[in-house]
Structures are given as C-alpha cells and as structure tokens.
Amino acid sequence: NREENYMNPSRYKRILDFANSIYLNISGEPLMSEKFWEVLDYIDASPNDPVLFTDTNGILLDEKAAARIVASKFKKIFISMDAASDLTYQRLRGGDFKVWKKNVKYLADRKKSE
C-alpha cells in the first residue's frame, strides 16, 4: 500500500511551514494523488509563501485541475511532452495527444486570464 509510505501529516506540516522551496511530487503522476491536493491545500492556507513547483505529464490537467493550480501558490509547473504528433504520442503513451494539448491550453489560458 503506497499510503503507508507517505510522510506523517504532522511531520510534513512542520516542514512546509518553514520551507523556502518545495518540489511537490507524490510518487508518479502527482495530479492523480489525493495526497497531492491535500498537501497543496495545506500550503495554500499556510502563511508561508515558498517557491512551489511540480511536474506533470499533463493528462490529468483538466479544467478543474488547471483552475486549482493557477489559484494556488505554484510558481512553476513543468509539463512533460513525450511526443510532437498524435501517432507518436499514441505509440509512446497509449493516450490521446489531443487531450494533452487541450489540457496544456487550459492551464495557459487560465494563467493568462488571471
């Protein structure tokens, strides 16, 4: 069970309250973890304003996730791009490149309108 490997919330909260820089990643694709969003909520509510960043493959970066990320204290989001064409993306990821492009556009548009 991966949940057993997560840091105790009281411990990470003490660290997050004083950290100057935080790379928020929860083993694998961070956006698929409820813990990612719980930790982000804690950071956003904290008076601390760290340089907060993460990375994502972009597949789960839908409108809701993009809005949440733009509204948060994130300073940087790194989005991996595994291919530059639909066919290559399908072969490498088994996913839909159009979804990836749409999701990245959600984030960019949301950030521009901020």
Secondary structure, DSSP 4 states (H G I P E B T S, - for coil): -GGGGSPPHHHHHHHHTT-SEEE---SS-GGG-HHHHHHHHHHHHSS---EEEEEE-STT--HHHHHHHHHTTEEEEEE----SSHHHHHHHHSS-HHHHHHHHHHHHHHHHH-
